[in-house]
Amino acid sequence: MTSWTDVLTHFCLAGLLANPWRSPRAIRKLQEKKLMRLIPHAYRHVPYYRSLLDSARIKPQDIRTLGDLENVPLTTKAQLRDLPDAEKTARTIDLVQCQSFSTSGATGIPLRSFFTRQDALLKNLAWIRSFTHCGVNPFSRTAAFVGRRDVKTRRSWYEYLGLWRRQEISTWEGPESWVRTLRQWRPQVYQGYVMTLRLLAEHVQENDLRDIRPRQVLSSSALLDSPTRRYLESLWGCSLIDFYGSDEGGCLAWECPACKGYHISSDTVILEILNNGKRARPGEDGEVVITNLHSWAMPFIRYKQDDVVTRSCREPVCGRHFPLLEKIQGRLDDFIVLKNGKKLSPHLFYYAVDPVPGIRRWRMIQDCRHRLKVEIVPTDSLSPTSLKAIERNLRQVVNNDLTVEIVVVDAIHVERGKKFRAVNSKFGGPGS
Ligand SMILES: [Zn+2]
């Protein structure tokens, strides 16, 4: 524990807790103030952004408002991934001293990102702020299911004070191993991808493990389907709260029980929602583009997150003024693409399949332009009528534009350490 970290944490958290309550105008001013620091820094010290702005004939001093930012060309994950570190990171920062994260995308090739210790700390605190809003008790213990084999064992200083204690559990282990750790550590809060939580819940239910019972469940996945939410909430008798974030942007948005939407973490990120390159209107879907205002080592400026969300029509009612997202629709490669190019949200397919009785698990993939292949693991009660109903519902969703091929299988393998995607398309992703 170092005293500067202590002081910094205190000030950061105090600011983070106060910011959502500031007026929309003050929040915007704060974003622009941070932006006016980040852009000149990136231009001066990061070769990629210097050439990006030069090519668009933009000088750093031209970007003073959120409107000005829209003139900066977008950056994709593939663009950053293909650059050497020296091109995309700030020359003035020692990368050895930074925290790094690896994010894999649709291609499976990871992008390594770097954060200064201060930015990494702020990233953690922004998550803590969102948990606080959702009523997570700071003295509770959280089991965080993570997709890495090696879990972090190093504790933050506040954990030694009994605050925000967190133990990581690798999803590479199976449910039996998770249960052993949960029994040893007895956390009150479970946090993880939706499918991990579902696998755990199924294991708990099948084996009647009544002692495995969290008080709160926090999910993150970029796609929380209603049936899984209902299943987890009814099994464990607590409400589930969904979060939206990424390695590049940290906590991007979190569900607000009062507002029926997700508050955007507007003091740490500028989140744009673009529909065909234009700002999405309230109620419209669009692709997420982020500018991480605390990405000093490796800036993310107008970075395409490859997720689709719905902009909310509503204003916040809880007193916080961070704007709202209505729904997280999923990753681009979760979208099924019709012949005319129309992209269908994966949620539509959940609505089509889940009400039909007799299904234990399912997965579908659009492996060629004209076909949707559906795998179904049945329960004992799956009847031919149910199969017909699924086919009919799916044909309706795709408007008979794709052939629907249903295969009944014994099991669907859930790859360990990875997010499970029930709906997947080879044609929905970026550049498809
Ligand atoms: Zn709210």
Residues whose N, C-alpha, C, O or C-beta is under 5 A from the ligand:
A	BS01	ZN	C256 A258 C259 P316 V317 C318 R320
